[in-house]
Amino acid sequence: MGTVINTGQEDAPVETEAHQDVQEAKYGFSCLCPFGQYVGGALVLWELRCIIELQPGEMLIFPDVIIHHSNEPVTGICHSIVAFTQQNMLDFFARKYQLKGLPNKKWRPLNKIAKSRQEVKHTKWVRKEKAKAQGLPLPGEKRKKKLSGEEKQARKLKAKAKAKAKAIPKVTSNE
């Protein structure tokens, strides 16, 4: 129902971050066909923990609305054609031709908290991989500055004063 032609250039390859195509039909599929002269650019299907290396002219059909996907860096010139089914087009045909039985609901995760946790986990993973690739310290590897005896004592006194300020005063009645 829809088609996108991605045109890559030597200095501006077509690369995507991990995403789901949420405007597309819940039961729809995307058909991806890369072409050009390139190396790399493999498709990553995150939930499936799968990396698929497509050669020019090969096709892959997958449910892009329910699987996070991205592609790896590309060397050379890679173009692609992506055909997909948008939910609004299905809705239009269902209304126009009074079709019954077509799926007409957009896919939404059942548990938004689980989705956001998944996204956070994925984002942390991406940051960790980028840090590794750049030779930077990984999150949580930062070393704490060692405190001198005076600094430790000052922190203890500050914590005690804070705790004392938060303490609820006892109320006594003189009846």
N, C-alpha and C positions, 0 to 999 in steps of 0.2 A: 504494500500500500504506500510505501515511501522508500525513497532511495537517496543515499548520500554518496557523493564522490569526493573522497579525500585526496588532494593532490599534494604530494610531498616534494620538497626541494632539497638539494644537497645541504644547504645551510639552515633549512627549517623542516626537518622531518616530521611526519605525522606520528606523534606519540601522545598517549592518553594516560591520565591518572586512573586509579581504580574507581569504578563507578557502576551504577545500575541504571538502566534506561527506564525510569519510572513512568514516563508518559506513554509507554507502549503497552500493548494488550497483555493481560495476565497470561493468556494461553498462546501468545504470539511468539514468533521466533525471529531471530536476525540471521541473515545469510551474509557472511563476510568473504570477500574474494580479493586478495592482494595481488598487485602486479607491479612490475618495474624491475630494476636491477639493484638489488640490495642484499645485505647480510644482517641478520638479527631481526628484531621486531616481532618476536614470538608473542603469541596471545597468552595471557595469564588468566586462568579461571580460578579465582581465589577460593571459593567454598569447596571446589573440587580438588584443590591443591594440585593443579594440572597446568603444565606449560605446553602449548601446541605450536610447533614451528611449521608455519604454512609456507610453501614454496609458491612462486608466482603462478597464478592461474588456478590454484587449489581453492576449494570452497569449504567453509565450515558453517554449519547451521546449529545454533544453540539458543536457549531461552535467556536472552540478555536482560530481561526484566527481573529475574530472580537470582541471577549469578553476577557478583561483582567481577568486573573484567577490566583489563588494561593491556598495554603492550610494552615490551621491552625496548630499549634504545635501538635505533636503526642506523646502519651505515650504508650509504648509497642513497638511491632515490626509490622510495616505496610509495605507491599509490594504493588506494583500495576503494572498492565499491561495497557499500553496505545496504542491503535491502531489509526492511523491517515492517512491522504491522503496528500502526498507532491506534490506541484505543478510540480516539475521537473519530477516526475513519470507520471503524467497526460500528460505532454508535450511529454515525450518519447513514450507513447502508441499512442497518437494522430499522431505523426510522423511515427512510425513504421507501424501502421495499417491504416494510412490515414483516421483517424476518423474525422468527421465534427461535429460541434456543441458542442464540449466539451469546457467548460470554460477554457481559457488558459492564463488568466492574474492574476498575484498575486494581492492580496488585498492591496491597499494602501489607507490611509485616503485621502479624497477629500481635506481637509483643514489641511495642516501640522501645521499651527499656532494653530488651535483648538486642534490638537492632543498633541502638546507640552504643551499647557495650561492644558490639561487634565492630562498629565503625571506629571506636576509640582503640580497640585492640589492634585493628588493622593500621590505624594511623601511627601507633607506637611502633609497630613492626616496621613500617616504611621508614620512619625516622631512624630506627636502629640500623636498618640496612644501609641507608644513606650515610650514616655516621661511620659504619664499617668501611664503606667504599672510599670515603674521604680520609680515612685514618684518624678520625676524631675520637675522643673518649666517648664511650657509650653512656646513655643515661644511667645515673646511679653510680657511676664509677668515679665521680668527682670526690676527691679526698677532702675530708674535713680538716680545717685548720686546727692544729693542736693549740690548746689554750694554756696560758701560763697559770701558775697557782693563784695569782691575784685575780685574773680574769674569771677563773672558776669560782672563786670565793664571791666575787661581785655578782655573778649570775645566780648563785645560791641565795644571796641576800635579796636580790631583786625578786626571785620566785617566792620567797617567804613573805615579802611585803605585799606582793600581789595576792597571795592566798589569804593573808590577814585582811586585806581590804575587801575580799569577796565574802568573808565569813559573815554569817547572819548574826546580828547582836541578839542576845537573849533578853526577852522582855519579862520582867517580874512585876507582879502586882502586889501592892501593899494594902490589902483590905482587912 
